[in-house]
């Protein structure tokens, strides 16, 4: 669009370490692999209130899975390894094992730290479970009414990165949401090893640490709320910005998150009505990793 200029703020996204597990769900069809992935990553947007952060990473062709069936990759995050293992046991047991035709395999085979996830789930077999080998991997064959559920004995865990983000400041809701959708699409197509844990990859209610009035861990990010532009003294929004969306990214490495941020921002700024790109940070107090916006765009 001729004359379409977007200002990129000279700021950074502040990221922090979290433990991550990665599950390869296979099934007889893409439909059921995706169904299991969707259910297993539910209620997992932010550890501010949810018991984990999780999301869908991508599809895997049947040529690259242990059992020769189509696969779906998901990632699950938590602040400590004990809680992460518990979440993986619960989500695989309640959401993947219950889903028709599925199996669950580890997708972090190179990880040195291991969690005994399948070994914990085997007890559901009530003594009828059996050890097995699928695609060279040690698994448990758990009898279920459909037939059997196959789950790998142990799953890898790695120290990963959470909190990568950027803010899309737009003239109105329609252009802002369109830009957010284009950003999510670009990240899915152009980046790997990352997830976007919020609904559809988009967060409309970004938060700040703490609260001005209540005893809360987090509250609305008031400097970026359009309806408060003339109410609060520390508003960060220009007069012509009337809607803000946030894209939050977790990834297995810092570089993976930075790559995803760059892909998303490049897509967002091409949408008419987008006026500015910024990012959320806490002055370096939240985490040790920083992704400067101009750096991820190759402008520095």
Long-range contacts (C-beta under 8 A, 24 or more apart in sequence): 1-272, 4-270, 4-272, 6-269, 6-274, 6-275, 6-276, 6-277, 7-275, 7-276, 7-277, 8-265, 8-269, 8-276, 8-277, 8-293, 8-294, 8-297, 8-299, 9-276, 9-277, 9-278, 9-279, 9-293, 10-293, 10-294, 11-278, 11-279, 11-281, 11-292, 11-293, 12-279, 12-281, 12-290, 12-291, 12-292, 12-293, 13-163, 13-164, 13-165, 13-166, 13-261, 13-279, 13-280, 13-281, 13-290, 13-291, 13-293, 14-163, 14-280, 14-281, 14-282, 14-283, 14-284, 14-286, 14-287, 14-289, 14-290, 15-161, 15-162, 15-163, 15-164, 15-254, 15-257, 15-287, 15-289, 15-290, 15-291, 16-161, 16-162, 16-163, 16-286, 16-287, 16-288, 16-289, 17-159, 17-160, 17-161, 17-162, 17-287, 17-288, 17-289, 18-47, 18-53, 18-77, 18-78, 18-79, 18-159, 18-160, 18-161, 18-162, 18-250, 19-77, 19-78, 19-79, 19-80, 19-81, 19-84, 19-157, 19-158, 19-159, 19-160, 20-75, 20-76, 20-77, 20-84, 20-108, 20-157, 20-158, 20-159, 20-160, 20-250, 20-252, 21-75, 21-76, 21-84, 21-85, 21-88, 21-108, 21-115, 21-117, 21-155, 21-156, 21-157, 22-57, 22-73, 22-74, 22-75, 22-76, 22-106, 22-107, 22-108, 22-155, 22-156, 22-252, 23-73, 23-74, 23-75, 23-76, 23-88, 23-92, 23-96, 23-104, 23-105, 23-106, 23-107, 23-155, 24-60, 24-65, 24-66, 24-71, 24-72, 24-73, 24-104, 24-105, 24-106, 24-107, 25-71, 25-72, 25-73, 25-74, 25-96, 25-102, 25-103, 25-104, 25-105, 26-65, 26-66, 26-67, 26-69, 26-70, 26-71, 26-72, 26-102, 26-103, 26-104, 26-105, 27-69, 27-70, 27-71, 27-72, 27-99, 27-100, 27-101, 27-102, 27-103, 28-69, 28-100, 28-101, 29-70, 29-101, 30-59, 30-70, 30-72, 32-99, 32-100, 32-101, 32-102, 33-59, 33-69, 33-70, 33-71, 33-72, 33-102, 34-59, 34-72, 35-99, 36-72, 36-95, 36-96, 36-99, 36-102, 37-72, 37-73, 37-74, 39-95, 39-96, 39-99, 40-74, 40-91, 40-92, 40-95, 40-96, 41-74, 41-76, 41-91, 41-197, 42-95, 44-76, 44-197, 45-197, 45-198, 45-199, 45-203, 46-197, 46-198, 46-207, 46-248, 47-77, 47-78, 47-79, 48-207, 48-217, 48-218, 51-78, 51-83, 51-87, 52-76, 52-77, 52-78, 52-83, 52-84, 52-87, 52-91, 53-77, 53-78, 53-162, 53-197, 53-250, 54-87, 54-91, 54-195, 54-197, 55-195, 55-196, 55-197, 55-201, 55-250, 56-195, 57-192, 57-193, 57-194, 57-195, 58-188, 58-192, 65-105, 65-135, 66-105, 66-134, 66-135, 66-136, 66-137, 67-103, 67-105, 67-134, 67-135, 67-150, 68-135, 69-103, 71-105, 73-107, 74-195, 75-160, 75-195, 75-250, 75-252, 77-160, 77-162, 77-197, 77-250, 81-113, 81-115, 81-157, 84-115, 84-157, 85-115, 85-116, 85-117, 85-120, 85-157, 88-115, 88-117, 88-155, 89-117, 89-120, 89-121, 92-117, 92-121, 92-151, 93-121, 93-124, 97-121, 97-124, 97-142, 97-144, 97-149, 97-151, 100-146, 101-146, 102-149, 103-134, 103-139, 103-149, 103-150, 103-151, 104-150, 104-151, 104-152, 105-134, 105-135, 105-137, 105-139, 105-151, 105-152, 106-137, 106-152, 106-154, 106-155, 106-156, 107-156, 108-155, 108-156, 108-157, 108-158, 109-156, 110-156, 111-156, 111-157, 111-158, 112-156, 113-156, 113-157, 113-158, 114-154, 114-155, 114-156, 114-157, 115-154, 115-155, 115-156, 115-157, 116-153, 116-154, 117-151, 117-152, 117-154, 117-155, 118-151, 118-152, 118-153, 118-154, 118-155, 119-153, 119-154, 121-151, 122-151, 158-252, 160-250, 160-251, 160-252, 160-253, 161-250, 161-251, 161-252, 161-253, 161-254, 161-256, 161-257, 161-289, 162-250, 163-248, 163-250, 163-286, 163-287, 163-289, 164-194, 164-248, 164-249, 164-250, 164-251, 164-257, 164-258, 164-260, 164-261, 164-291, 165-246, 165-247, 165-248, 165-249, 165-261, 165-279, 165-280, 166-246, 166-247, 166-261, 166-264, 166-265, 166-268, 166-277, 166-278, 166-279, 166-293, 167-206, 167-224, 167-244, 167-245, 167-246, 167-277, 167-278, 167-279, 167-280, 168-244, 168-245, 168-246, 168-247, 168-268, 168-274, 168-277, 169-224, 169-237, 169-238, 169-241, 169-243, 169-244, 169-274, 169-275, 169-276, 169-277, 169-278, 170-241, 170-242, 170-243, 170-244, 170-245, 170-271, 170-273, 170-274, 170-275, 171-240, 171-241, 171-242, 171-243, 171-273, 171-275, 172-242, 172-243, 172-273, 173-242, 173-243, 174-273, 175-243, 175-271, 175-272, 175-273, 175-274, 176-243, 176-244, 176-245, 176-273, 176-274, 177-202, 177-243, 177-245, 178-271, 178-273, 179-245, 179-267, 179-268, 179-269, 179-271, 179-273, 179-274, 180-245, 180-247, 180-268, 182-267, 182-268, 182-270, 182-271, 183-247, 183-263, 183-264, 183-265, 183-267, 183-268, 184-247, 184-264, 185-267, 186-263, 186-264, 186-266, 186-267, 187-247, 187-249, 187-260, 187-263, 187-264, 187-267, 189-263, 190-259, 190-260, 190-263, 191-256, 191-259, 191-260, 191-263, 192-256, 193-251, 193-252, 193-253, 193-256, 194-249, 194-250, 194-251, 194-252, 194-256, 194-257, 194-259, 194-260, 195-249, 195-250, 195-251, 196-247, 196-248, 196-249, 196-250, 197-248, 197-250, 198-246, 198-248, 201-247, 202-245, 202-246, 202-247, 203-245, 203-246, 203-247, 203-248, 204-245, 204-246, 206-244, 206-246, 206-280, 209-282, 209-286, 221-280, 224-278, 236-278, 238-275, 238-276, 240-275, 241-275, 241-276, 246-280, 254-289, 254-291, 257-291, 258-291, 258-295, 258-296, 259-296, 261-291, 261-293, 261-296, 262-296, 262-297, 262-298, 265-293, 265-296, 265-297, 266-297
